[in-house]
């Protein structure tokens, strides 16, 4: 094995390793920046704020808790399920 040949390409190997390691992060960062530019983030936060003002999360928790209690007490079974 010729060591000189491998050392000549060591910079290329390092460059490829760095590109392979950081390209996904760079791509994700660019998508995040673009989402602020194209209004996607603003649309999300507008919907989030509207949902908060309507109290959707509280209704979801209330309904889930009610269903949990019904399941725990066995009130969720249909008459045909009871034996």
Phi and psi restraints in degrees (value plus and minus 20) as a CYANA .aco file:
   2 UNK   PHI    -110.7   -70.7
   2 UNK   PSI      91.6   131.6
   3 UNK   PHI     -89.3   -49.3
   3 UNK   PSI     -54.5   -14.5
   4 UNK   PHI     -80.9   -40.9
   4 UNK   PSI     -59.4   -19.4
   5 UNK   PHI     -83.8   -43.8
   5 UNK   PSI     -62.8   -22.8
   6 UNK   PHI     -85.9   -45.9
   6 UNK   PSI     -59.4   -19.4
   7 UNK   PHI     -87.3   -47.3
   7 UNK   PSI     -52.4   -12.4
   8 UNK   PHI     -82.1   -42.1
   8 UNK   PSI     -52.0   -12.0
   9 UNK   PHI    -118.0   -78.0
   9 UNK   PSI     -16.1    23.9
  10 UNK   PHI     -82.2   -42.2
  10 UNK   PSI     -57.9   -17.9
  11 UNK   PHI     -82.6   -42.6
  11 UNK   PSI     -58.5   -18.5
  12 UNK   PHI     -85.9   -45.9
  12 UNK   PSI     -60.6   -20.6
  13 UNK   PHI     -84.9   -44.9
  13 UNK   PSI     -61.5   -21.5
  14 UNK   PHI     -85.3   -45.3
  14 UNK   PSI     -63.9   -23.9
  15 UNK   PHI     -80.6   -40.6
  15 UNK   PSI     -63.9   -23.9
  16 UNK   PHI     -84.7   -44.7
  16 UNK   PSI     -59.7   -19.7
  17 UNK   PHI     -85.1   -45.1
  17 UNK   PSI     -61.9   -21.9
  18 UNK   PHI     -86.0   -46.0
  18 UNK   PSI     -63.0   -23.0
  19 UNK   PHI     -82.7   -42.7
  19 UNK   PSI     -62.2   -22.2
  20 UNK   PHI     -86.3   -46.3
  20 UNK   PSI     -54.3   -14.3
  21 UNK   PHI     -95.5   -55.5
  21 UNK   PSI     -63.4   -23.4
  22 UNK   PHI    -120.6   -80.6
  22 UNK   PSI     -28.6    11.4
  23 UNK   PHI     -80.6   -40.6
  23 UNK   PSI     -64.6   -24.6
  24 UNK   PHI     -79.8   -39.8
  24 UNK   PSI     -61.6   -21.6
  25 UNK   PHI     -84.9   -44.9
  25 UNK   PSI     -61.6   -21.6
  26 UNK   PHI     -83.9   -43.9
  26 UNK   PSI     -61.6   -21.6
  27 UNK   PHI     -84.8   -44.8
  27 UNK   PSI     -63.9   -23.9
  28 UNK   PHI     -83.3   -43.3
  28 UNK   PSI     -63.0   -23.0
  29 UNK   PHI     -82.2   -42.2
  29 UNK   PSI     -61.8   -21.8
  30 UNK   PHI     -84.7   -44.7
  30 UNK   PSI     -61.3   -21.3
  31 UNK   PHI     -82.9   -42.9
  31 UNK   PSI     -58.8   -18.8
  32 UNK   PHI     -84.6   -44.6
  32 UNK   PSI     -65.3   -25.3
  33 UNK   PHI     -82.0   -42.0
  33 UNK   PSI     -63.1   -23.1
  34 UNK   PHI     -83.9   -43.9
  34 UNK   PSI     -53.5   -13.5
  35 UNK   PHI     -86.5   -46.5
  35 UNK   PSI     -49.1    -9.1
  36 UNK   PHI     -95.3   -55.3
  36 UNK   PSI     -55.1   -15.1
  37 UNK   PHI     -92.0   -52.0
  37 UNK   PSI     -58.4   -18.4
  38 UNK   PHI    -107.7   -67.7
  38 UNK   PSI     -21.7    18.3
  39 UNK   PHI      72.4   112.4
  39 UNK   PSI     -18.8    21.2
  40 UNK   PHI     -82.1   -42.1
  40 UNK   PSI     -62.6   -22.6
  41 UNK   PHI     -85.3   -45.3
  41 UNK   PSI     -61.7   -21.7
  42 UNK   PHI     -83.4   -43.4
  42 UNK   PSI     -61.3   -21.3
  43 UNK   PHI     -83.3   -43.3
  43 UNK   PSI     -62.0   -22.0
  44 UNK   PHI     -80.8   -40.8
  44 UNK   PSI     -68.9   -28.9
  45 UNK   PHI     -89.4   -49.4
  45 UNK   PSI     -49.5    -9.5
  46 UNK   PHI     -85.0   -45.0
  46 UNK   PSI     -65.3   -25.3
  47 UNK   PHI     -85.9   -45.9
  47 UNK   PSI     -60.6   -20.6
  48 UNK   PHI     -80.9   -40.9
  48 UNK   PSI     -66.4   -26.4
  49 UNK   PHI     -84.1   -44.1
  49 UNK   PSI     -62.4   -22.4
  50 UNK   PHI     -82.7   -42.7
  50 UNK   PSI     -62.4   -22.4
  51 UNK   PHI     -84.5   -44.5
  51 UNK   PSI     -58.4   -18.4
  52 UNK   PHI     -84.5   -44.5
  52 UNK   PSI     -62.1   -22.1
  53 UNK   PHI     -86.1   -46.1
  53 UNK   PSI     -53.4   -13.4
  54 UNK   PHI     -99.4   -59.4
  54 UNK   PSI     -36.1     3.9
  55 UNK   PHI      60.2   100.2
  55 UNK   PSI       6.6    46.6
  56 UNK   PHI     -76.8   -36.8
  56 UNK   PSI     -58.7   -18.7
  57 UNK   PHI     -83.9   -43.9
  57 UNK   PSI     -58.9   -18.9
  58 UNK   PHI     -86.3   -46.3
  58 UNK   PSI     -60.1   -20.1
  59 UNK   PHI     -84.9   -44.9
  59 UNK   PSI     -59.3   -19.3
  60 UNK   PHI     -83.8   -43.8
  60 UNK   PSI     -64.9   -24.9
  61 UNK   PHI     -84.6   -44.6
  61 UNK   PSI     -62.0   -22.0
  62 UNK   PHI     -81.5   -41.5
  62 UNK   PSI     -67.8   -27.8
  63 UNK   PHI     -85.6   -45.6
  63 UNK   PSI     -59.5   -19.5
  64 UNK   PHI     -86.1   -46.1
  64 UNK   PSI     -61.3   -21.3
  65 UNK   PHI     -85.7   -45.7
  65 UNK   PSI     -61.7   -21.7
  66 UNK   PHI     -81.3   -41.3
  66 UNK   PSI     -64.1   -24.1
  67 UNK   PHI     -85.3   -45.3
  67 UNK   PSI     -59.1   -19.1
  68 UNK   PHI     -82.6   -42.6
  68 UNK   PSI     -64.6   -24.6
  69 UNK   PHI     -85.3   -45.3
  69 UNK   PSI     -62.2   -22.2
  70 UNK   PHI     -82.4   -42.4
  70 UNK   PSI     -61.3   -21.3
  71 UNK   PHI     -85.9   -45.9
  71 UNK   PSI     -60.0   -20.0
  72 UNK   PHI     -86.9   -46.9
  72 UNK   PSI     -55.6   -15.6
  73 UNK   PHI    -107.5   -67.5
  73 UNK   PSI     -28.1    11.9
  74 UNK   PHI      61.7   101.7
  74 UNK   PSI      -5.2    34.8
  75 UNK   PHI    -100.2   -60.2
  75 UNK   PSI     -24.8    15.2
  76 UNK   PHI    -107.3   -67.3
  76 UNK   PSI     -27.3    12.7
  77 UNK   PHI     -98.4   -58.4
  77 UNK   PSI     123.5   163.5
  78 UNK   PHI     -99.3   -59.3
  78 UNK   PSI     137.9   177.9
  79 UNK   PHI     -76.7   -36.7
  79 UNK   PSI     -52.6   -12.6
  80 UNK   PHI     -91.7   -51.7
  80 UNK   PSI     -40.1    -0.1
  81 UNK   PHI    -100.7   -60.7
  81 UNK   PSI     -44.8    -4.8
  82 UNK   PHI     -96.9   -56.9
  82 UNK   PSI     119.1   159.1
